[in-house]
Amino acid sequence: MNYLRLIKGNILDLFFNYYMYVDTQEPESPAIFAKHNIKVKFKGVYIKENEKYILVAVRISKRKDIPFFESMAALANTMLIKGHTDYMEESERLINYLKELDRGI
C-alpha cells in the first residue's frame, strides 16, 4: 500500500478525509490527480535526507475517496513504468514506519 488514512479530530472530518502517500522527489501525483478529477489540498511534504521518496499529506473530499484510491493504484503503475521498481516495497516500509510512530513504538 502506498498511502495511509490519517485521523483528524475536528468538525471538518464530516466533509474531508486526510491521507499521506508516497511519491518521488519530483512528484508524479499532481498529474494523476488531475486525470482523475480530484481536487487536492496539499497539507505538507515530508522529506528525509538521503531518501529517494517523500511523504505527502493531503486533504480530499470524502466524495472523492474512490477516485483517490484509483489514483494511488495509477501512481504505483506509473512508478513501475518509470523504472522505480522498488516503489511499492519502499512505500510499505515508509507507511509501516508511520503506523509504528502512531502506536508509539
Secondary structure, DSSP 8 states (H G I E B T S, - for coil): --EEEE---SGGGGTEEEEEEEEESS--HHHHHHHTT---EEEEEE--TT-SEEEEEEEEEGGGHHHHHHHHHHHHHHHHHTT-TTHHHHHHHHHHHHHHHHHT-
